[in-house]
Structures are given as structure tokens and as C-alpha cells.
Amino acid sequence: MSNITIFGAGNIGSAVADIAVKSGATVQVIDRNADKAAAAADGVTGAIFGEAAITGDIVVLALPFPAYDEAIAAYADQFAGKTVVDVSNPIDFSTFDLALPEGAKSAAEYVAAKLPQSHVVKAFNTTFAATLATGENDGAPTVVQLAADDEAAKKSVAAFIEAAGLKTVDAGALKRAQYLEGYGALQIILGVTNQTPWTAGFKVVK
């Protein structure tokens, strides 16, 4: 059994929380709104940002990328030794270009540099919340793409996703997050321009 902490109770955070619960994990959701955190999925424990300690061995940052620095600063010491999952698509929504701090090649690599004692995994950014919530994309299990340098951390994230009935593919080392974030940005652009529905997305056929 895994212990999983999720920062954020929005659409993605709630969908990941539900996946984690379905996998059999003990799930904590941290949000500024305690009621929203507790309602993220059936069976989670809600907690207030800045007050609650992290209880999970796997920590999912289901926050907008601009909110990462505050979360990292508030919980810096508690991230040490954890598997930290970055779900973000760091996009400037006025231009739909990738928007990263100077010198950063991807959001995931930025997080890894900020948390050198953590094992960072890129995941969930290439799937819309709707396909995560249903576990299905065009009649097949939703596929989550993963990238990480630490194989054990990557496998631990893949394990809880697959235990909930979804599928995963291994995109390789954490540097491949650069590709996954471009992939995620493209998917969002197609959704915004009504070329693909928000209830679907790219389908990985295996």
C-alpha cells in the first residue's frame, strides 16, 4: 500500500486523488480550502496548506506551475526523500508558448533542481482531467506517460496508476519531460481551438 499526498484539489488533483484511492493507497489532499480538499475524492483525508505535514511517500504537485515555488518553500524540508510528481504544463496562456524560468529546460527539471534530495517524476500532464477521472480515452484505458531518472520512483508511480486500471508508458529519463511538456502544450492548444474535445485527447495504442 502506498501513502500519497496531493497538493491541489482542482480538476487534475481530484482526478489523481480518485486514481490513488482506487489503487488502494492512503491519500491526503492538501489545499488552502479544507472543505475542497476533503471533497476531492471519496476516501481522502483533507488538510490545509501551510498547516498540515506531508504524510505521503509519493507527493503529487497538482498545482499550476507558478504556484510551485510557494509550495516548495513552505514544505522544503518535508520533500526530502520523497517521490515528487510534477503534473504541470508550464504555459503562457496569452501566447500558448512554454513559459519557464530562465535556464530551465522543463518544469520537471526545474523542480528536480529545487529539490535535490527528492526523486522527481513527470506524469499526468499529457492527459486531460476528464480522461483521468473516467480512466478511459476513446474506449481504451487512459495512458499516462512517465519520465524520471530514478527507476524505483518511476515504478512506484506507475504501480498506483496501473492498480487503478489505467495504463502507463515509460518516456525515459527526466530530460524527456521537455518532450512531454511540449506534447501537453500541443494537446491544450488543440483543445482551446476546438480541434479535439476536452473529454478525450491523444490515445496511445499498444
Secondary structure by P-SEA (a helix, b strand, c coil): cbbbbbccccaaaaaaaaaaaaaccbbbbbcccaaaaaacccbbbbbbcccccccccbbbccccccaaaaaaaaccccccccbbbbbcccccccccccccccccccaaaaaaaacccbbbbbccccccaaaaaacccccccbbbbbbcccaaaaaaaaaaaaaacbbbbbcccccaaaaaaaaaaaaaaaaaaccccccccccccc
